[in-house]
Each structure stands twice: as C-alpha cells, then as structure tokens.
Amino acid sequence: MRALAAAARWQETATLPNGAALPNFLKAQPARDIAVLDARAAPAAAAKSLSATYTRPYIAHGSIGPSCAVALYDGDAMTIWSHTQGVNPLRGAIAEMLGMPKDKVRCIHAEGAGCYGHNAADDAAADAALLARAVPGRPVRLQWMREQEHAWEPYGPAMAVKVEAGLDASGKVIDWDYTLWSNTHATRPGPAGSLIAARSLAAPFQQPAPRPIPMPEGGGDRNSIPLYQFPSARVMHHFIPAMPVRVSALRALGAHMNVFAIESFMDELAAAAGADPVQFRLQHLDDARARDVISAVAQRFGWSDTSRRKLPGRGRGFAFARYKNLAAYCAVACEMEVKRETGHARMVRAVAAVDAGQVVNPEGITNQIEGAILQSMSWTLFESVSFDERRITSIDWSTYPILRFSAVPDAIEVHIINQPGQPFLGCGEAGQGPAATAIASGIADATGQRLRDLPLTRERIKTAIGI
C-alpha cells in the first residue's frame, strides 16, 4: 500500500463546497420537498415572533479501531469475516460486485471495531474479497489505516434547520413553522454500487440513487414533528439528493439535529415569554408520560431549588424528546461550566429520566442513556468533519477530536420510570438530542449567549462572548 501510494500520481478536481459556508451550500442545492406535517390554522396575531437557524456539520462515526475484514476464496465460493452491522445486505452487495451467485458467498460476523450506524466495515470486506479472489486458497486480512477510515467512511449528514414561531400575549406558542435541509441518512449496502471498491473497478458499478426514509421512522426528518401541542404547525423537509461527501446512517439519524433545534428554540421561546424552561414545556404538553419524565428530571436535578446559588461560569440546561415520537421518552438536565478565558466547556453533572415501557434490563437502559449522553457530548462540543475543496482534511484524532476521558462528567444519574405491562419501547438512541440541547442551554445560561451552530467549540464560545 505504501509503495503504491508513493508511486501514484493523482489528478484532483475541486468538487467539494466551502466548508465554512456549508449551511448556505445545502440550502442552495436542488431538493425534493416533502411536507412532513401540514396542520396550519389561522392563528391570532402573535404578540411576539421569533426565528432562528441551527446547523450541524458532517459527523464521522470515528470507530476507535479502523475497519478490518478477512476473506478466503477457494476457487468456487467466497467466505468473508466482517464486523459489518448487516451480513445479509453485505453478502448481496459483494456477490453482485464479484459476479458470483449469492449462494456462493458467505458472510460471517466477527467481533471488531464497532459503531452505531454505517461505518467502513462493509468497504473493508469488499476490499478483502477482491484481493482474496486474486489469490485463491489463501486467506487475506485487510486492515484500513486510521487516515483511510476518517477520510472514506460514510458520515452522518450535515443539516440545517430554520424555525419560526409566534407567541400570544399569555406566552403560549400559537404558530410553529419548521424547515430542514438534509441529505439521505441511509446508503447501507444492497446494490454493489454502495461499496467504494465496486465503484472503482474498471467496469464500475453505479452508486444507487439516494432515497429518504419514510415517516414515522424518518431519516433527516426523524423527530422533526414536535410532540408539543401547537394550534398551528408546519414541518417541511428539503431532501437533498446530491451528496458532496459520502453519507449514511449515524446513530439517531436526523433526530439528533431535529431535537437539538426544536428544544433549543423552545428554550428561546421560554426566554421570550419570561417563563421557566421546564414549566414552558409542561404548558405545551398533554402526554402524561412525557410530563412524568420531565417532572422526574426536574425534581431529581433540583431544578426549582432556589437555595442553590449560581456559581460564576456555571449554567444549567434542560431538554426533552420522545425518540421518533413513538419510542422511549427521555429528558436530560445538566450543569455546565465554561472557562471564560479559554472558552472551554465542561459538563459537571447530568441527570436523566427515561420511560422505555416495561423494563427488562434496567442496567442495559442505564448504560444506553449514559452512553448517549457521553456520545452527544462529543458531537456537541468537539466533532466536525473538515475538508477543503479537494479532499477530507480531518484524517486523525488531532484534526477530528473526540471526547476524552478527562472530560467525562463528575456524575451522570439515570432514573428509570418502569411501566409494567406496557410495550417495550427501546431506548438506544433516545438521549442524543436531549443531551445536545441540555449542553447548549447550559452554555447559554453560563455565558448569556445562545450558540446555534454545532459543534460548540472553544473558538465559537470565545467569539460569542467577545474574548
């Protein structure tokens, strides 16, 4: 590999957008307009109107170990050991790529570097299969390098959201207008063209056309419909087929960004109404289980404890969502500390509550919510794929920083509301959106400045507070 890299000469073309202007690039692309919700009424004139735009960059899966596979071709059949999340889709894609009958290709799952979503494991398997076909009878182990994983894995799509709302004289939301821009959130192997190697052959396979994931599960529009009760509401999804960089499923899909945008804007509306953020949410909710989750976090966190003295550089944030509007309910409150001189933001503690229906394994639920909060911390404070007009530039842990052990909060509490006899809801991706907003709102409370563009880096925090 190194010998080939040293001898190769590449002709590069500037095909990538300006990373600094990524949200504007997304909004300017041809899009398929999908009306996710149209429940517009003719509300009374608003006493106050607000508008805000929120963005997130492309985010890598960042598997700690790069992708790997082993393949063995015996002259008739191909066997592949892979840490793919989908052995059956991968089997079909590789069989098509090799021009072999599907029953002659066997994919066996093996433990390896993991992720939530679609990383480069399938591509490493395809690479190994092509090499194994060239040396029948000899097993081939194919290991990607760190810079290859960072540069070529499918990323979680960048997104932009614009929200507008009106408040009546009593401080209640009377009109809600939500617009989002996003690429597809699913390009997992099916056809061979979803594999990099297959698209790079002398007779290349074509990349399949990107498709949106229909609601209520949704892709980019997952969780774009607020659970709150608004008399007039509209949600529009501008689905962008063109993908300037490679994208696919990343944990929570569009729910991460949509919950961040909805909940951040609910905080901004609460401030405009002069209302407490928790009480403001409860005023707009009639779902009893949602109200119970919110109340549990507020009580356990000590949200209404007036005896707690606010420390300089400290702030608190709160957020809530029901994942996909049909899975687990989750609320998160956190305390953030911001160092004014450096812009460094740290989560001091977090309290979460979750209602996932009937509980089978409470430790499993706790682990999922703790993990969701930590992963969301990493996305919210650090992670962003960077690129120039020719290539990806975030190809290692220095250029793509993630949460370190030293940044783990002092405490994370997870409180489970058991619902015996109720359906199992699943909670593996319920915490990312609420945690992101709780962090952002904690930073806003600590600094007096609301940041709307992820990640909330030191540089952005310092710029916001004028340092």
Disulfide bonds with the S-S distance in Angstrom:
none
